[in-house]
Amino acid sequence: MNGMKMKPDAIVVDAGSTDAGPHKLGEGVSIVSKVAVKKDLSIIISNGIKSRIPIIIGSAGGAGAKVHVEWTLDIVYEILRENSIVAKLAIIYSDIDKEVVTQAIHNNRIFSMGSNIPSLTEDILSETNSIVAQMGHEPIIEALEKDVDIIVCGRAYDPSIFAAVGIHAGFEPGLSYHMGKVLECGALCAEPGTTKDCIMGTLYEDSFSVNALNPLRSCNVTSVAAHTFYEKENPCILHGPGFTLDLTECTFLQENEETVRIKGSRYIPDDNYKVKIEGARQRAYRTIVIGAIRDPILISRLQEIEDKVSYAVREYFNEIPEDEYTMNYYNYGINGVMGNQETQEFKGHEVCVLFEVLAKTQDLADTICSYMRSTFLHCDYEGRKTTAGNLAFPFAPSDISFGPVYEFCIYHLMQISDGKSLFPIIYKTYGKGELNEKPI
């Protein structure tokens, strides 16, 4: 409520990310629960409608595909209905038909985002469940021009939903986008940082400022600059849909105890408009087991035992082609996070071992993982003092069937004609429990 006392011109929330991996896009499920989304949106919608300011939701449902947008809209309609609120809505979809991408492949308009990302082919495209593109500010501004109450966006470039408000109001795009970059994760740009609190951004003719709304937090030059520079290979250059943001001349000034002011952000339009496109495909099924080891003799020979177990599994199931399943061990406490890149010498007294099997079917994953776990549990090793009980399980049943496993198979740039061409907008009014899809 501290933010509403400052009379903002919009309430903007970035609801999505690829941080959760490709599963949400591939499976068509949300990053967070309906209960949590409804709780937050109830506060946002009631205050935004009452104050007659637009509410913008970016990357709805987490991954921003149509299924995620529709899931979010159901929650929005439920809130409006329960509170007898009449609202005008704009829904901006970001799904891309495979034929559009196919034509872009044929016309050499698809570009890899890095040397480790393979070229996009029609074979890969055929295996993709759904494809979305990250929209820029252009379609959001078009919706703002219709004077709607709520804008629900599909997949959006995170800063765009914030930048659209500033650009629509006539402010400089560089400042608007830089402010969006800082605001996209809420109070994570403050200290102590969190994504659970709101942050206020204010645009001026030659600068913008950000300040924390919770008195327990404050923005300082280090926290704001650090959030500006995170998640980028070049801390001073930020690429977005159709533009480059140059931050080499930026200055950060501590205006007061909780506010930082930023100047010098430059918006440079690209010669060719490109958007990032994202797609996920199913690659396998997963089963896991979580086990714990405290036996120092076993821990000292852990790699040897894991190799021995893997060999025993493949020997027992020699009728199954080895390329139909994969066995992995993650030894948390030794090198579970860094793997072969770990440089620290192990000094602990216990280790958590995560067994993972990836296979062509769930039944095969379950079968291999069960035998893998059982073999490890009773595996002989030099110096063993007991014949059982060397591996502890925190849960029963120990084997957990995880279901489908997805990977990002499309993580590319696609050249398009302009920032609106891929993102259709549907306008609706909601009042007295009914939808009206006539143009506003």
WOGIBEL-V161426 format. One record per pair of residues at least 4 apart in sequence whose ideal C-beta (glycine too) atoms are under 8 Angstrom apart, sorted by the first residue. I is the first residue (numbers start at 1). GAP is how many residues later the second one is. Records with the same first field share a line. If there is no record, write none. Layout:
I: GAP + GAP
//
This chain:
1: 4 + 46
2: 4 + 211 + 212 + 213
3: 5 + 195 + 197 + 210
4: 4 + 43 + 47
6: 194
7: 44
8: 43 + 45 + 192
9: 44 + 156 + 160
10: 43 + 44 + 45 + 46 + 155
11: 33 + 36 + 37 + 42 + 43 + 44 + 45
12: 43 + 44 + 46 + 149 + 150 + 153 + 171
13: 27 + 31 + 42 + 43 + 44 + 45 + 148
14: 44 + 45 + 142 + 144 + 147 + 148 + 170 + 171
15: 16 + 22 + 42 + 43 + 44 + 45 + 46 + 47 + 57
16: 15 + 42 + 43 + 44 + 45 + 46 + 47 + 48 + 52 + 139 + 140 + 142
17: 14 + 42 + 45 + 141
18: 4 + 45 + 260 + 390
20: 4 + 11 + 42
21: 385 + 387
22: 4 + 258 + 384 + 385 + 386
23: 4 + 6 + 257 + 381 + 382 + 383
24: 4 + 5 + 6 + 7 + 38 + 39 + 44
25: 38 + 40 + 104 + 105 + 107 + 253 + 254 + 255 + 381 + 383
26: 103 + 104 + 254 + 255 + 256 + 378 + 380
27: 377 + 379
28: 35 + 37 + 39 + 40 + 101 + 102
29: 33
30: 4 + 7 + 31 + 32 + 38 + 41
31: 30 + 31 + 32
32: 4 + 5 + 30
33: 4
34: 4 + 37 + 41
35: 4
36: 4
37: 4 + 35 + 38
38: 4 + 37 + 40 + 41
39: 4
40: 4
41: 4 + 16 + 34 + 35 + 38
42: 4 + 37 + 41
43: 4
44: 4 + 11
45: 4 + 10 + 31 + 34 + 35 + 38 + 40 + 42 + 105
46: 4 + 33 + 37 + 39
47: 4
48: 5 + 6 + 7 + 101 + 102
49: 6 + 36 + 38 + 100
54: 90 + 94 + 95 + 96 + 97 + 111
55: 94 + 95 + 96
56: 84 + 94 + 95 + 97 + 105 + 108 + 109
57: 15 + 93 + 94 + 95 + 96 + 104
58: 6 + 95 + 98 + 100 + 102 + 103
59: 4 + 5 + 9 + 94 + 95 + 96 + 97 + 99
60: 4 + 8 + 9 + 11 + 12 + 13 + 92 + 93 + 94
61: 4 + 6 + 7 + 8 + 10 + 11
62: 6
63: 5 + 69 + 92 + 215
64: 4 + 5 + 30 + 68 + 89 + 90 + 91 + 92
65: 4 + 29 + 30 + 65 + 67 + 89 + 90
66: 4 + 27 + 29 + 64 + 88
67: 4 + 63
68: 4 + 86
69: 4 + 22 + 24 + 83 + 84 + 85
70: 4
71: 4
72: 4 + 80
73: 4 + 16 + 18 + 79
74: 4
75: 4
76: 4 + 13 + 74 + 76
77: 4 + 353 + 358
78: 4
79: 4 + 6
80: 5 + 6 + 7 + 350
81: 349 + 352
84: 348
85: 345 + 346
86: 343 + 344 + 345 + 346
87: 62 + 63 + 342 + 343 + 344
88: 58 + 59 + 60 + 61 + 62 + 339 + 340 + 341 + 342 + 352
89: 59 + 60 + 61 + 62 + 63 + 338 + 339 + 340 + 341
90: 53 + 56 + 58 + 60 + 61 + 62 + 335 + 336 + 337 + 350
91: 60 + 61 + 334 + 335 + 336 + 337
92: 43 + 47 + 48 + 51 + 59 + 60 + 61 + 62 + 331 + 332 + 333
93: 61 + 330 + 331 + 333
94: 38 + 39 + 40 + 41 + 59 + 60 + 61 + 62 + 328 + 329
95: 35 + 36 + 37 + 59
96: 4 + 5 + 35 + 36 + 37 + 181 + 326
97: 4
98: 4 + 27 + 28 + 30 + 33
99: 4
100: 4 + 322
101: 4 + 9 + 19 + 24 + 30 + 176 + 309 + 313
102: 4 + 20 + 23
103: 4
104: 5 + 6 + 310 + 311
105: 4 + 5 + 15 + 16 + 17 + 20
109: 305 + 306 + 307
110: 9 + 10 + 302 + 303 + 304 + 305
111: 163 + 301 + 302 + 303 + 304
112: 5 + 6 + 7 + 8 + 300 + 301
113: 4 + 163 + 298 + 299 + 300
117: 294 + 295
118: 6
120: 4 + 5 + 290 + 292
121: 4
122: 4
123: 4
124: 4 + 157 + 285 + 286
125: 154 + 285
127: 154 + 155 + 282
128: 151 + 152 + 153 + 281 + 282
129: 150 + 151 + 152 + 153 + 277
130: 149 + 150
131: 146 + 147 + 148 + 279
132: 22 + 23 + 145 + 146 + 147
133: 22 + 142 + 143 + 144 + 145 + 281 + 289 + 290
134: 21 + 22 + 23 + 26 + 107 + 141 + 142 + 143 + 144
135: 4 + 5 + 18 + 19 + 20 + 21 + 22 + 25 + 106 + 140 + 284 + 287 + 288
136: 21 + 24 + 104 + 105 + 106 + 107 + 139 + 283
137: 4 + 23 + 24 + 26 + 27 + 30 + 36 + 39 + 40 + 282
138: 4 + 280 + 281 + 282 + 285
139: 4 + 14 + 280 + 281 + 284 + 286
140: 4 + 11 + 13 + 16 + 20 + 21 + 24
141: 4 + 23 + 26 + 27
142: 4 + 278 + 283
143: 5 + 8 + 282 + 284
144: 4 + 7 + 20 + 21 + 24
145: 23
146: 281 + 294
147: 293
148: 279 + 292
153: 8
154: 269
155: 123
156: 4 + 5
157: 83 + 84 + 118 + 119
158: 22 + 23 + 26
159: 4 + 18 + 19 + 20 + 21 + 22 + 24 + 25 + 81
160: 4 + 17 + 20 + 80 + 81
161: 4 + 19
162: 4 + 14 + 17 + 18 + 21 + 22 + 39
163: 4 + 10 + 13 + 14 + 16 + 17
164: 4 + 12
165: 4 + 11
166: 5 + 6 + 7 + 9 + 10 + 13 + 14 + 37 + 42
167: 4 + 6 + 9
169: 34
171: 4 + 5 + 32 + 34
172: 4 + 33 + 34 + 93 + 95
173: 4 + 70 + 94
174: 4 + 71 + 72 + 91 + 92 + 93
175: 4 + 28 + 29 + 31 + 32 + 33 + 87 + 90
176: 4 + 27 + 32 + 91
177: 4 + 61 + 63 + 66 + 68 + 88 + 90
178: 4 + 30 + 50 + 67 + 69 + 72 + 84 + 87
179: 4 + 22 + 24 + 29 + 31 + 83
180: 4 + 21
181: 46 + 47 + 57 + 64
182: 7 + 17 + 19 + 28 + 42 + 45 + 46 + 80
183: 6 + 16 + 18 + 27
185: 4 + 10 + 42
186: 8 + 9 + 10 + 11 + 12 + 13
187: 6 + 7 + 8 + 9 + 10 + 11 + 12 + 25 + 26 + 27 + 30
188: 5 + 6 + 7 + 39
189: 4 + 10 + 21 + 30 + 34 + 35 + 37 + 38
190: 4 + 7 + 9 + 22 + 24 + 27 + 28 + 29 + 33
191: 26 + 27 + 28 + 29 + 32
192: 24 + 25
193: 24 + 30 + 34
194: 23
197: 15 + 16 + 17 + 20
198: 15 + 16
199: 11 + 12 + 13 + 14 + 20
200: 10 + 11 + 12 + 13
201: 7 + 8 + 9
202: 6 + 7 + 8 + 9
203: 5
204: 4 + 5
206: 57
207: 54 + 55 + 56
208: 53 + 54
209: 46 + 50 + 51 + 52 + 53
210: 9 + 14 + 49 + 50 + 52
211: 8 + 47 + 48 + 49
212: 5 + 6 + 7 + 46
217: 41
218: 39 + 40
219: 4 + 5 + 39 + 40 + 41
220: 4 + 34 + 40
221: 4 + 31 + 32 + 33 + 39
222: 4
223: 4 + 37
224: 4 + 28 + 36 + 38
225: 4 + 27
226: 4
228: 7 + 19 + 22 + 34
229: 6 + 7
232: 5 + 6
235: 12
236: 10 + 11 + 12 + 14
237: 7 + 8 + 9 + 10 + 11
238: 6 + 7 + 9
239: 4 + 5 + 6
240: 4 + 5
241: 32 + 33 + 34 + 35 + 178
242: 27 + 28 + 31 + 32 + 33 + 176 + 177
243: 24 + 25 + 26 + 27
244: 24 + 26
245: 20 + 21 + 22 + 23
246: 19 + 20 + 21 + 22
247: 17 + 18 + 19
249: 15 + 17
250: 12 + 13 + 14 + 15
251: 11 + 12 + 13
252: 8 + 9 + 10
253: 7 + 8 + 9 + 10
254: 5 + 6
255: 4 + 5 + 6
270: 4
272: 143
273: 142 + 143 + 144 + 145 + 146
274: 139 + 140 + 141 + 142
275: 138 + 139 + 141 + 144 + 147
276: 135 + 136 + 137 + 138
277: 133 + 134 + 135 + 136 + 137
278: 130 + 132 + 133
279: 129 + 130 + 131 + 132
280: 126 + 127 + 128 + 129 + 130
281: 125 + 126 + 128
282: 122 + 123 + 124
283: 75 + 122 + 123 + 124
284: 42 + 74 + 75 + 76 + 81 + 120 + 121
285: 73 + 74 + 75 + 76 + 77 + 79 + 80 + 116 + 117 + 118 + 119 + 120
286: 70 + 71 + 72 + 79 + 115 + 116 + 117 + 118 + 119
287: 69 + 70 + 72 + 75 + 78 + 79 + 81 + 82 + 112 + 113 + 114 + 115
288: 66 + 67 + 68 + 69 + 81 + 111 + 112 + 114
289: 65 + 66 + 80 + 83 + 84 + 104 + 109 + 110 + 111
290: 62 + 63 + 64 + 65 + 103 + 104 + 105 + 108 + 110
291: 61 + 62 + 63 + 64 + 82 + 85 + 100 + 101 + 102 + 107
292: 58 + 59 + 60 + 61 + 99 + 100 + 101 + 102
293: 5 + 6 + 9 + 57 + 58 + 59 + 60 + 97 + 98 + 99
294: 5 + 55 + 56 + 98
295: 4 + 90 + 95
296: 4 + 53
297: 4 + 84 + 86 + 87 + 88
298: 4 + 7 + 83 + 86 + 92
299: 35 + 47 + 51 + 52
301: 4 + 80 + 81 + 82
302: 4 + 29 + 32 + 49 + 51
303: 4
304: 4 + 77
305: 4 + 71 + 74 + 76
306: 4 + 23 + 70
307: 4
308: 4 + 71 + 73
309: 4 + 63 + 66 + 67 + 70
310: 4 + 17 + 62
311: 4
312: 4 + 63 + 67
313: 4 + 14 + 55 + 58 + 59 + 62
314: 4 + 8
316: 55
317: 50 + 51 + 54
320: 4 + 5 + 44
324: 35 + 36 + 40
325: 32 + 33 + 34 + 35 + 39 + 40 + 43
326: 31 + 32 + 33
327: 28 + 29 + 30 + 41 + 45
328: 27 + 28 + 29 + 30
329: 24 + 25 + 26 + 27
330: 6 + 23 + 24 + 26
331: 4 + 5 + 20 + 21 + 22
332: 4 + 5 + 19 + 20 + 21 + 22
333: 13 + 15 + 17 + 18 + 19
334: 8 + 12 + 14 + 17
335: 4 + 5 + 7
336: 16 + 18
337: 5
338: 4 + 5
353: 23 + 38
355: 14 + 17 + 18 + 21
356: 13
357: 8 + 11 + 12 + 15
358: 7 + 47
359: 5 + 6 + 9
360: 4
361: 4
362: 4 + 39 + 41
363: 4
364: 4
365: 4 + 36
366: 4 + 33 + 35
367: 4
368: 4
369: 4 + 30
370: 4 + 29
371: 4
372: 4
373: 4 + 25 + 26
374: 4
375: 4
376: 15
377: 11 + 13 + 14
378: 9 + 10
380: 4
384: 6
386: 4
393: 5
395: 5
416: 5 + 6
417: 4
419: 4
426: 11
427: 10 + 12 + 13
428: 7 + 8 + 9 + 12
429: 6 + 7 + 9 + 11
430: 4 + 5 + 6
431: 5
//
